[in-house]
Amino acid sequence: MNLLDRLICEFDRGLRTILASPQAARPSPAQTLSGAVPAEDREAAIRLMRIDHCGEVCAQALYQGQALVARSPEIRTVLQNASREEQDHLAWCEQRLNDLGGRKSLFNPFWYAGSFGLGLVSGTLGDKWSMAFLVETERQVERHIDDHLQRLPASDVKSRRVLEVMREDEIRHGDSGEKHGAATLPPPIKAAMRLMSRVMTRSTYWI
């Protein structure tokens, strides 16, 4: 498959990520749990899960962009495997949003495009830099999940379980990036990624 065909396929995947209902390969960790979220807790849970859903949209875009230009078949496989698990996360978060009566962020197309572009740039720089962005992304997501686990209403045991399993996967993805030769990102780039993440979380919390 030539580059143009691959770009067309990625464009199709992007549309499905943003517009279609994602399908998970693994059952949601929440499906075996019971318990409703009281009305007074629901809005806080929705806002946090909307952020987590948007984060998974960004992860799909980043890894797809990186995989498209990866130089090593091994690195491409690492990215594709991570992307498949992030697809599960995306589906689980969307299911929780639906169950809570919430909606996805209106900014998802914007964040998808930006993350896909970042994936292309980091992948073009070389596999070690692609892995470096993967590691930093996963470490930041891990910190976000830790924060959300503290802020989630105690009544929302289903969202909590989903985030706990997601956290385990994110840690493993970051560890895999380090094992596959990730470079160390310069501090200004890490700071820029944190700033972009902060803008995403604050805007998505409301819209």
MDAnalysis code that builds the backbone (N, CA, C; Angstrom):
import MDAnalysis as mda
import numpy as np

u = mda.Universe.empty(621, n_residues=207, atom_resindex=np.repeat(np.arange(207), 3), trajectory=True)
u.add_TopologyAttr("name", ["N", "CA", "C"] * 207)
u.add_TopologyAttr("resid", np.arange(1, 208))
u.add_TopologyAttr("resname", ["MET", "ASN", "LEU", "LEU", "ASP", "ARG", "LEU", "ILE", "CYS", "GLU", "PHE", "ASP", "ARG", "GLY", "LEU", "ARG", "THR", "ILE", "LEU", "ALA", "SER", "PRO", "GLN", "ALA", "ALA", "ARG", "PRO", "SER", "PRO", "ALA", "GLN", "THR", "LEU", "SER", "GLY", "ALA", "VAL", "PRO", "ALA", "GLU", "ASP", "ARG", "GLU", "ALA", "ALA", "ILE", "ARG", "LEU", "MET", "ARG", "ILE", "ASP", "HIS", "CYS", "GLY", "GLU", "VAL", "CYS", "ALA", "GLN", "ALA", "LEU", "TYR", "GLN", "GLY", "GLN", "ALA", "LEU", "VAL", "ALA", "ARG", "SER", "PRO", "GLU", "ILE", "ARG", "THR", "VAL", "LEU", "GLN", "ASN", "ALA", "SER", "ARG", "GLU", "GLU", "GLN", "ASP", "HIS", "LEU", "ALA", "TRP", "CYS", "GLU", "GLN", "ARG", "LEU", "ASN", "ASP", "LEU", "GLY", "GLY", "ARG", "LYS", "SER", "LEU", "PHE", "ASN", "PRO", "PHE", "TRP", "TYR", "ALA", "GLY", "SER", "PHE", "GLY", "LEU", "GLY", "LEU", "VAL", "SER", "GLY", "THR", "LEU", "GLY", "ASP", "LYS", "TRP", "SER", "MET", "ALA", "PHE", "LEU", "VAL", "GLU", "THR", "GLU", "ARG", "GLN", "VAL", "GLU", "ARG", "HIS", "ILE", "ASP", "ASP", "HIS", "LEU", "GLN", "ARG", "LEU", "PRO", "ALA", "SER", "ASP", "VAL", "LYS", "SER", "ARG", "ARG", "VAL", "LEU", "GLU", "VAL", "MET", "ARG", "GLU", "ASP", "GLU", "ILE", "ARG", "HIS", "GLY", "ASP", "SER", "GLY", "GLU", "LYS", "HIS", "GLY", "ALA", "ALA", "THR", "LEU", "PRO", "PRO", "PRO", "ILE", "LYS", "ALA", "ALA", "MET", "ARG", "LEU", "MET", "SER", "ARG", "VAL", "MET", "THR", "ARG", "SER", "THR", "TYR", "TRP", "ILE"])
u.atoms.positions = np.array([
    [0.847, -1.195, 0.000],
    [0.000, 0.000, 0.000],
    [0.885, 1.249, 0.000],
    [0.655, 2.138, -0.968],
    [1.490, 3.342, -1.031],
    [1.032, 4.372, 0.004],
    [1.817, 5.459, 0.101],
    [1.562, 6.449, 1.141],
    [0.191, 7.095, 0.977],
    [-0.216, 7.380, -0.256],
    [-1.512, 8.020, -0.488],
    [-2.646, 7.119, 0.001],
    [-2.560, 5.841, -0.329],
    [-3.593, 4.901, 0.119],
    [-3.626, 4.823, 1.646],
    [-2.453, 4.838, 2.264],
    [-2.400, 4.769, 3.727],
    [-2.998, 6.032, 4.349],
    [-2.742, 7.184, 3.723],
    [-3.323, 8.434, 4.229],
    [-4.845, 8.410, 4.126],
    [-5.350, 7.866, 3.022],
    [-6.804, 7.760, 2.848],
    [-7.391, 6.845, 3.924],
    [-6.705, 5.740, 4.197],
    [-7.166, 4.819, 5.244],
    [-7.162, 5.497, 6.610],
    [-6.112, 6.294, 6.868],
    [-6.039, 6.981, 8.157],
    [-7.105, 8.057, 8.274],
    [-7.430, 8.712, 7.161],
    [-8.508, 9.700, 7.176],
    [-9.829, 9.025, 7.519],
    [-10.041, 7.850, 6.941],
    [-11.255, 7.083, 7.239],
    [-11.287, 6.679, 8.713],
    [-10.153, 6.240, 9.232],
    [-10.087, 5.863, 10.648],
    [-10.359, 7.060, 11.532],
    [-9.857, 8.220, 11.123],
    [-10.095, 9.422, 11.901],
    [-11.569, 9.776, 11.963],
    [-12.248, 9.691, 10.833],
    [-13.679, 9.971, 10.818],
    [-14.437, 9.004, 11.716],
    [-14.038, 7.729, 11.669],
    [-14.737, 6.746, 12.498],
    [-14.443, 6.964, 13.982],
    [-13.216, 7.392, 14.286],
    [-12.876, 7.663, 15.681],
    [-13.716, 8.802, 16.245],
    [-13.919, 9.833, 15.434],
    [-14.627, 11.024, 15.900],
    [-16.141, 10.859, 15.844],
    [-16.639, 10.217, 14.771],
    [-18.077, 10.223, 14.519],
    [-18.795, 8.918, 14.869],
    [-18.096, 7.795, 14.748],
    [-18.760, 6.505, 14.953],
    [-18.615, 6.046, 16.397],
    [-19.396, 5.042, 16.764],
    [-19.281, 4.446, 18.100],
    [-18.176, 3.402, 18.064],
    [-17.108, 3.578, 18.860],
    [-15.984, 2.640, 18.820],
    [-16.373, 1.279, 19.393],
    [-15.706, 0.249, 18.898],
    [-15.931, -1.113, 19.362],
    [-14.711, -1.584, 20.141],
    [-14.938, -2.132, 21.312],
    [-13.841, -2.615, 22.152],
    [-13.626, -4.107, 21.948],
    [-12.360, -4.518, 21.968],
    [-12.039, -5.942, 21.893],
    [-12.210, -6.613, 23.252],
    [-12.076, -5.827, 24.315],
    [-12.236, -6.346, 25.671],
    [-13.512, -5.790, 26.286],
    [-14.187, -6.570, 27.108],
    [-15.389, -6.043, 27.759],
    [-15.037, -4.920, 28.716],
    [-15.963, -4.014, 28.915],
    [-15.733, -2.914, 29.835],
    [-15.549, -3.429, 31.254],
    [-14.555, -2.917, 31.968],
    [-14.365, -3.313, 33.366],
    [-15.569, -2.983, 34.241],
    [-16.426, -2.085, 33.751],
    [-17.577, -1.654, 34.545],
    [-18.777, -2.581, 34.414],
    [-18.749, -3.498, 33.446],
    [-19.973, -4.233, 33.145],
    [-20.408, -5.200, 34.243],
    [-19.478, -5.617, 35.091],
    [-19.833, -6.543, 36.169],
    [-20.229, -5.816, 37.455],
    [-20.157, -4.480, 37.435],
    [-20.466, -3.702, 38.633],
    [-21.896, -3.171, 38.573],
    [-22.436, -2.900, 39.725],
    [-23.782, -2.353, 39.804],
    [-23.748, -1.072, 40.636],
    [-24.826, -0.313, 40.532],
    [-24.907, 0.922, 41.301],
    [-25.114, 2.126, 40.404],
    [-26.079, 2.940, 40.751],
    [-26.383, 4.145, 39.986],
    [-25.690, 5.356, 40.613],
    [-25.406, 6.339, 39.779],
    [-24.805, 7.586, 40.250],
    [-25.923, 8.579, 40.551],
    [-26.015, 9.091, 41.771],
    [-27.075, 10.059, 42.111],
    [-27.004, 11.300, 41.224],
    [-28.129, 11.936, 41.040],
    [-28.207, 13.107, 40.156],
    [-27.228, 14.196, 40.567],
    [-27.023, 14.368, 41.873],
    [-26.141, 15.444, 42.330],
    [-24.662, 15.169, 42.028],
    [-24.316, 13.904, 41.745],
    [-22.931, 13.541, 41.423],
    [-22.696, 13.391, 39.932],
    [-23.770, 13.329, 39.163],
    [-23.652, 12.918, 37.765],
    [-22.870, 13.921, 36.917],
    [-23.111, 15.200, 37.101],
    [-22.461, 16.199, 36.248],
    [-20.951, 16.196, 36.441],
    [-20.493, 16.055, 37.668],
    [-19.049, 16.008, 37.921],
    [-18.431, 14.787, 37.249],
    [-19.117, 13.641, 37.330],
    [-18.606, 12.422, 36.691],
    [-18.574, 12.573, 35.181],
    [-19.612, 13.182, 34.609],
    [-19.667, 13.378, 33.154],
    [-18.501, 14.235, 32.679],
    [-18.239, 15.329, 33.361],
    [-17.185, 16.244, 32.926],
    [-15.818, 15.559, 32.954],
    [-15.554, 14.775, 33.988],
    [-14.270, 14.084, 34.077],
    [-14.149, 12.998, 33.017],
    [-15.211, 12.243, 32.804],
    [-15.155, 11.181, 31.796],
    [-15.093, 11.762, 30.388],
    [-15.640, 12.964, 30.182],
    [-15.519, 13.606, 28.872],
    [-14.053, 13.944, 28.591],
    [-13.334, 14.389, 29.611],
    [-11.903, 14.655, 29.443],
    [-11.160, 13.371, 29.101],
    [-11.469, 12.297, 29.827],
    [-10.789, 11.026, 29.562],
    [-11.110, 10.503, 28.168],
    [-12.343, 10.691, 27.733],
    [-12.716, 10.276, 26.378],
    [-11.919, 11.063, 25.342],
    [-11.823, 12.380, 25.530],
    [-11.062, 13.206, 24.589],
    [-9.595, 12.799, 24.581],
    [-9.066, 12.455, 25.762],
    [-7.684, 11.998, 25.822],
    [-7.464, 10.751, 24.996],
    [-8.458, 9.866, 24.970],
    [-8.338, 8.644, 24.172],
    [-8.468, 8.932, 22.683],
    [-9.267, 9.924, 22.334],
    [-9.323, 10.376, 20.936],
    [-7.939, 10.853, 20.498],
    [-7.288, 11.633, 21.362],
    [-5.942, 12.140, 21.063],
    [-4.941, 10.998, 20.951],
    [-5.062, 10.002, 21.835],
    [-4.133, 8.875, 21.797],
    [-4.269, 8.103, 20.487],
    [-5.515, 7.886, 20.041],
    [-5.717, 7.211, 18.762],
    [-5.016, 7.966, 17.639],
    [-5.204, 9.278, 17.612],
    [-4.624, 10.093, 16.547],
    [-3.102, 10.078, 16.597],
    [-2.541, 10.231, 17.798],
    [-1.090, 10.271, 17.941],
    [-0.461, 8.980, 17.443],
    [-0.969, 7.845, 17.901],
    [-0.356, 6.562, 17.553],
    [-0.584, 6.204, 16.092],
    [-1.713, 6.594, 15.548],
    [-1.945, 6.339, 14.128],
    [-0.999, 7.162, 13.269],
    [-0.789, 8.425, 13.654],
    [0.158, 9.253, 12.916],
    [1.575, 8.718, 13.011],
    [1.971, 8.286, 14.201],
    [3.313, 7.738, 14.380],
    [3.501, 6.445, 13.601],
    [2.504, 5.562, 13.665],
    [2.609, 4.275, 12.974],
    [2.700, 4.461, 11.463],
    [2.054, 5.495, 10.957],
    [2.040, 5.731, 9.515],
    [3.441, 5.973, 8.966],
    [4.311, 6.608, 9.759],
    [5.643, 6.961, 9.264],
    [6.756, 6.240, 10.024],
    [6.413, 5.248, 10.849],
    [7.431, 4.507, 11.604],
    [8.412, 3.834, 10.651],
    [9.673, 3.861, 11.013],
    [10.701, 3.291, 10.151],
    [10.901, 1.804, 10.401],
    [10.731, 1.383, 11.618],
    [10.954, -0.005, 11.988],
    [9.626, -0.750, 12.090],
    [9.515, -1.934, 11.479],
    [8.296, -2.738, 11.635],
    [8.004, -3.051, 13.103],
    [9.065, -3.219, 13.897],
    [8.869, -3.515, 15.315],
    [8.209, -2.332, 16.028],
    [8.673, -1.125, 15.744],
    [8.096, 0.063, 16.360],
    [6.660, 0.259, 15.875],
    [6.420, -0.010, 14.601],
    [5.048, 0.108, 14.090],
    [4.118, -0.852, 14.826],
    [4.606, -2.048, 15.107],
    [3.801, -3.027, 15.843],
    [3.520, -2.553, 17.263],
    [4.533, -1.976, 17.921],
    [4.344, -1.439, 19.272],
    [3.241, -0.386, 19.263],
    [3.284, 0.516, 18.289],
    [2.297, 1.587, 18.199],
    [0.903, 1.047, 17.882],
    [0.831, 0.079, 16.999],
    [-0.465, -0.488, 16.632],
    [-1.077, -1.258, 17.791],
    [-0.238, -1.965, 18.546],
    [-0.752, -2.681, 19.723],
    [-1.287, -1.706, 20.766],
    [-0.536, -0.629, 21.000],
    [-1.000, 0.386, 21.950],
    [-2.300, 1.016, 21.458],
    [-2.379, 1.276, 20.162],
    [-3.570, 1.897, 19.595],
    [-4.798, 1.017, 19.782],
    [-4.624, -0.297, 19.646],
    [-5.758, -1.205, 19.828],
    [-6.278, -1.158, 21.262],
    [-5.366, -1.099, 22.229],
    [-5.813, -1.017, 23.611],
    [-6.431, 0.349, 23.912],
    [-5.895, 1.398, 23.294],
    [-6.492, 2.714, 23.466],
    [-7.894, 2.754, 22.839],
    [-8.112, 1.946, 21.804],
    [-9.451, 1.846, 21.221],
    [-10.434, 1.283, 22.241],
    [-9.979, 0.314, 23.032],
    [-10.818, -0.197, 24.119],
    [-11.154, 0.923, 25.095],
    [-10.142, 1.693, 25.474],
    [-10.360, 2.801, 26.408],
    [-11.386, 3.784, 25.847],
    [-11.253, 4.090, 24.559],
    [-12.171, 5.027, 23.916],
    [-13.603, 4.512, 24.002],
    [-13.787, 3.231, 23.709],
    [-15.123, 2.643, 23.755],
    [-15.670, 2.618, 25.180],
    [-14.821, 2.274, 26.148],
    [-15.275, 2.227, 27.546],
    [-15.706, 3.612, 28.032],
    [-14.901, 4.644, 27.698],
    [-15.233, 6.008, 28.133],
    [-16.523, 6.487, 27.473],
    [-16.691, 6.172, 26.191],
    [-17.914, 6.595, 25.514],
    [-19.130, 5.891, 26.110],
    [-18.979, 4.621, 26.443],
    [-20.082, 3.898, 27.066],
    [-20.461, 4.514, 28.411],
    [-19.433, 4.889, 29.195],
    [-19.730, 5.519, 30.487],
    [-20.410, 6.868, 30.289],
    [-19.957, 7.647, 29.323],
    [-20.611, 8.930, 29.044],
    [-22.076, 8.721, 28.688],
    [-22.333, 7.732, 27.837],
    [-23.709, 7.448, 27.448],
    [-24.539, 7.005, 28.650],
    [-23.954, 6.138, 29.468],
    [-24.683, 5.640, 30.637],
    [-25.006, 6.768, 31.616],
    [-24.098, 7.741, 31.712],
    [-24.299, 8.864, 32.628],
    [-25.193, 9.949, 32.044],
    [-25.509, 9.820, 30.760],
    [-26.332, 10.836, 30.110],
    [-25.541, 12.031, 29.642],
    [-24.238, 11.848, 29.435],
    [-23.379, 12.942, 29.001],
    [-23.141, 12.922, 27.500],
    [-22.299, 13.815, 27.044],
    [-21.962, 13.913, 25.622],
    [-20.463, 14.075, 25.462],
    [-20.002, 13.782, 24.258],
    [-18.593, 13.941, 23.935],
    [-18.264, 15.419, 23.730],
    [-16.968, 15.737, 23.784],
    [-16.541, 17.114, 23.589],
    [-16.744, 17.553, 22.144],
    [-17.202, 18.770, 21.971],
    [-17.348, 19.329, 20.627],
    [-15.989, 19.619, 19.988],
    [-14.943, 19.658, 20.804],
    [-13.607, 19.965, 20.297],
    [-12.849, 18.717, 19.823],
    [-13.462, 17.552, 19.876],
    [-12.750, 16.324, 19.508],
    [-12.099, 16.378, 18.125],
    [-12.782, 16.885, 17.086],
    [-12.121, 16.944, 15.766],
    [-10.838, 17.778, 15.785],
    [-10.875, 18.893, 16.502],
    [-9.698, 19.760, 16.592],
    [-8.537, 19.029, 17.282],
    [-8.836, 18.380, 18.400],
    [-7.775, 17.698, 19.142],
    [-7.268, 16.463, 18.390],
    [-8.135, 15.812, 17.665],
    [-7.696, 14.672, 16.842],
    [-6.700, 15.145, 15.781],
    [-7.057, 16.211, 15.078],
    [-6.179, 16.716, 14.013],
    [-4.823, 17.132, 14.569],
    [-4.829, 17.846, 15.696],
    [-3.563, 18.277, 16.284],
    [-2.705, 17.101, 16.730],
    [-3.318, 16.098, 17.324],
    [-2.558, 14.944, 17.809],
    [-2.037, 14.105, 16.655],
    [-2.827, 13.990, 15.587],
    [-2.357, 13.244, 14.416],
    [-1.151, 13.949, 13.793],
    [-1.218, 15.274, 13.730],
    [-0.072, 16.026, 13.208],
    [1.161, 15.843, 14.064],
    [0.975, 15.847, 15.392],
    [2.103, 15.615, 16.290],
    [2.676, 14.221, 16.083],
    [1.803, 13.240, 15.842],
    [2.277, 11.880, 15.583],
    [3.108, 11.808, 14.316],
    [2.659, 12.496, 13.266],
    [3.417, 12.502, 12.014],
    [4.790, 13.148, 12.207],
    [4.813, 14.282, 12.905],
    [6.082, 14.992, 13.104],
    [7.038, 14.157, 13.941],
    [6.550, 13.631, 15.063],
    [7.437, 12.867, 15.949],
    [7.908, 11.588, 15.273],
    [7.030, 10.957, 14.486],
    [7.437, 9.745, 13.780],
    [8.450, 10.027, 12.694],
    [8.303, 11.167, 12.019],
    [9.241, 11.534, 10.955],
    [10.631, 11.818, 11.513],
    [10.704, 12.295, 12.752],
    [11.997, 12.567, 13.377],
    [12.797, 11.303, 13.645],
    [12.093, 10.172, 13.705],
    [12.788, 8.903, 13.958],
    [12.097, 8.122, 15.066],
    [12.341, 6.830, 15.070],
    [11.638, 5.950, 16.006],
    [11.935, 6.271, 17.465],
    [13.171, 6.664, 17.779],
    [13.489, 6.938, 19.180],
    [12.718, 8.155, 19.686],
    [12.456, 9.117, 18.779],
    [11.687, 10.297, 19.181],
    [10.199, 9.976, 19.207],
    [9.779, 9.101, 18.311],
    [8.400, 8.647, 18.352],
    [8.107, 7.971, 19.689],
    [9.026, 7.113, 20.130],
    [8.860, 6.448, 21.419],
    [8.942, 7.451, 22.577],
    [9.743, 8.489, 22.397],
    [9.855, 9.514, 23.445],
    [8.521, 10.225, 23.652],
    [7.843, 10.557, 22.546],
    [6.537, 11.201, 22.665],
    [5.507, 10.232, 23.235],
    [5.611, 8.970, 22.873],
    [4.699, 7.972, 23.449],
    [4.870, 7.905, 24.963],
    [6.121, 7.832, 25.416],
    [6.385, 7.726, 26.858],
    [5.853, 8.946, 27.591],
    [6.162, 10.142, 27.095],
    [5.716, 11.354, 27.783],
    [4.195, 11.460, 27.776],
    [3.578, 11.101, 26.660],
    [2.115, 11.125, 26.598],
    [1.509, 10.207, 27.641],
    [2.040, 8.988, 27.727],
    [1.475, 8.020, 28.669],
    [1.706, 8.445, 30.118],
    [2.851, 9.034, 30.415],
    [3.107, 9.486, 31.780],
    [2.157, 10.619, 32.165],
    [1.878, 11.505, 31.199],
    [0.937, 12.581, 31.495],
    [-0.475, 12.054, 31.672],
    [-0.861, 11.083, 30.845],
    [-2.188, 10.477, 30.988],
    [-2.305, 9.786, 32.338],
    [-1.251, 9.105, 32.745],
    [-1.249, 8.434, 34.054],
    [-1.517, 9.440, 35.173],
    [-0.879, 10.612, 35.094],
    [-1.090, 11.629, 36.128],
    [-2.516, 12.176, 36.083],
    [-3.057, 12.345, 34.872],
    [-4.435, 12.809, 34.753],
    [-5.400, 11.805, 35.386],
    [-5.180, 10.539, 35.123],
    [-6.066, 9.518, 35.674],
    [-5.966, 9.503, 37.195],
    [-4.756, 9.626, 37.721],
    [-4.600, 9.695, 39.177],
    [-5.428, 10.841, 39.751],
    [-5.374, 11.984, 39.087],
    [-6.144, 13.143, 39.542],
    [-7.644, 12.875, 39.469],
    [-8.087, 12.261, 38.383],
    [-9.510, 11.993, 38.216],
    [-10.014, 10.946, 39.212],
    [-9.180, 9.985, 39.540],
    [-9.579, 8.989, 40.528],
    [-9.830, 9.638, 41.887],
    [-9.102, 10.696, 42.173],
    [-9.322, 11.422, 43.421],
    [-10.566, 12.304, 43.363],
    [-10.887, 12.801, 42.180],
    [-11.979, 13.761, 42.039],
    [-13.325, 13.129, 41.700],
    [-13.321, 11.885, 41.213],
    [-14.583, 11.233, 40.875],
    [-15.472, 11.098, 42.105],
    [-16.771, 11.287, 41.958],
    [-17.675, 11.037, 43.085],
    [-17.538, 9.594, 43.573],
    [-17.600, 9.408, 44.860],
    [-17.458, 8.057, 45.423],
    [-18.536, 7.113, 44.911],
    [-19.668, 7.662, 44.530],
    [-20.776, 6.820, 44.065],
    [-20.529, 6.219, 42.683],
    [-19.619, 6.819, 41.916],
    [-19.407, 6.347, 40.537],
    [-18.339, 5.252, 40.505],
    [-18.696, 4.092, 41.000],
    [-17.739, 2.986, 41.067],
    [-17.428, 2.434, 39.683],
    [-18.338, 2.576, 38.736],
    [-18.103, 2.047, 37.390],
    [-17.021, 2.841, 36.664],
    [-17.141, 4.171, 36.681],
    [-16.108, 4.993, 36.042],
    [-14.767, 4.785, 36.722],
    [-14.782, 4.655, 38.026],
    [-13.543, 4.443, 38.770],
    [-12.848, 3.162, 38.309],
    [-13.603, 2.095, 38.146],
    [-12.994, 0.830, 37.715],
    [-12.441, 0.934, 36.298],
    [-13.176, 1.620, 35.422],
    [-12.683, 1.829, 34.057],
    [-11.341, 2.563, 34.083],
    [-11.253, 3.624, 34.864],
    [-10.021, 4.400, 34.924],
    [-8.877, 3.600, 35.538],
    [-9.175, 2.761, 36.497],
    [-8.118, 1.943, 37.112],
    [-7.494, 0.995, 36.089],
    [-8.320, 0.365, 35.260],
    [-7.784, -0.547, 34.241],
    [-7.053, 0.242, 33.160],
    [-7.602, 1.391, 32.776],
    [-6.915, 2.236, 31.807],
    [-5.534, 2.626, 32.316],
    [-5.446, 2.964, 33.586],
    [-4.171, 3.373, 34.174],
    [-3.136, 2.255, 34.058],
    [-3.550, 1.033, 34.303],
    [-2.628, -0.098, 34.182],
    [-2.097, -0.216, 32.760],
    [-2.975, -0.054, 31.776],
    [-2.564, -0.127, 30.376],
    [-1.616, 1.013, 30.021],
    [-1.918, 2.226, 30.488],
    [-1.081, 3.382, 30.149],
    [0.338, 3.211, 30.699],
    [0.444, 2.704, 31.914],
    [1.767, 2.469, 32.497],
    [2.541, 1.469, 31.646],
    [1.858, 0.423, 31.217],
    [2.521, -0.606, 30.405],
    [2.949, -0.042, 29.057],
    [2.136, 0.810, 28.462],
    [2.513, 1.424, 27.187],
    [3.756, 2.301, 27.348],
    [3.786, 3.096, 28.409],
    [4.955, 3.937, 28.643],
    [6.209, 3.110, 28.868],
    [6.080, 2.031, 29.642],
    [7.221, 1.144, 29.876],
    [7.705, 0.520, 28.571],
    [6.757, 0.162, 27.704],
    [7.126, -0.430, 26.415],
    [7.900, 0.566, 25.561],
    [7.483, 1.831, 25.586],
    [8.212, 2.843, 24.825],
    [9.642, 2.994, 25.306],
    [9.833, 2.948, 26.628],
    [11.183, 3.047, 27.182],
    [12.027, 1.840, 26.777],
    [11.437, 0.673, 26.785],
    [12.165, -0.540, 26.409],
    [12.553, -0.543, 24.935],
    [11.801, 0.207, 24.125],
    [12.076, 0.223, 22.686],
    [12.867, 1.462, 22.271],
    [13.682, 1.964, 23.193],
    [14.686, 2.956, 22.821],
    [14.237, 4.392, 22.799],
    [13.266, 4.757, 23.626],
    [12.810, 6.143, 23.653],
    [13.936, 7.093, 24.027],
    [14.040, 8.180, 23.277],
    [14.970, 9.245, 23.641],
    [14.376, 10.036, 24.807],
    [15.164, 10.951, 25.336],
    [14.687, 11.833, 26.406],
    [14.296, 13.168, 25.795],
    [13.033, 13.518, 25.929],
    [12.573, 14.782, 25.361],
    [13.174, 15.963, 26.115],
    [13.556, 17.013, 25.411],
    [14.037, 18.227, 26.085],
    [12.936, 18.817, 26.979],
    [13.299, 19.414, 28.108],
    [12.303, 19.992, 29.017],
    [11.322, 20.956, 28.359],
    [11.760, 21.830, 27.413],
    [10.779, 22.738, 26.799],
    [9.674, 21.995, 26.047],
    [10.007, 20.872, 25.423],
    [8.985, 20.104, 24.700],
    [8.013, 19.467, 25.685],
    [8.539, 18.942, 26.787],
    [7.654, 18.376, 27.812],
    [6.723, 19.448, 28.375],
    [7.285, 20.634, 28.588],
    [6.472, 21.732, 29.117],
    [5.385, 22.132, 28.121],
    [5.731, 22.150, 26.839],
    [4.740, 22.493, 25.810],
    [3.634, 21.448, 25.759],
    [3.999, 20.171, 25.916],
    [2.993, 19.107, 25.923],
    [2.076, 19.235, 27.137],
    [2.646, 19.604, 28.280],
    [1.819, 19.785, 29.485],
    [0.859, 20.960, 29.301],
    [1.354, 22.035, 28.667],
    [0.503, 23.194, 28.425],
    [-0.641, 22.837, 27.484],
    [-0.338, 22.119, 26.406],
    [-1.373, 21.710, 25.467],
    [-2.394, 20.805, 26.159],
    [-1.894, 19.908, 27.018],
    [-2.786, 19.020, 27.759],
    [-3.696, 19.816, 28.690],
    [-3.144, 20.852, 29.322],
    [-3.932, 21.665, 30.237],
    [-5.046, 22.405, 29.491],
    [-4.715, 22.910, 28.313],
    [-5.730, 23.587, 27.511],
    [-6.829, 22.604, 27.119],
    [-6.429, 21.400, 26.720],
    [-7.409, 20.387, 26.330],
    [-8.335, 20.036, 27.482],
    [-7.753, 19.757, 28.651],
    [-8.584, 19.314, 29.769],
    [-9.537, 20.405, 30.236],
    [-9.068, 21.640, 30.273],
    [-9.932, 22.719, 30.775],
    [-11.045, 23.059, 29.803],
    [-10.746, 23.023, 28.511],
    [-11.797, 23.318, 27.523],
    [-12.800, 22.165, 27.434],
    [-12.288, 20.943, 27.475],
    [-13.157, 19.768, 27.350],
    [-14.021, 19.575, 28.580],
    [-13.547, 20.041, 29.731],
    [-14.333, 19.922, 30.958],
    [-15.693, 20.610, 30.800],
    [-15.700, 21.708, 30.034],
    [-16.933, 22.498, 29.883],
    [-17.656, 22.234, 28.572],
    [-16.897, 21.973, 27.515],
    [-17.527, 21.930, 26.166],
    [-17.217, 20.601, 25.470],
])
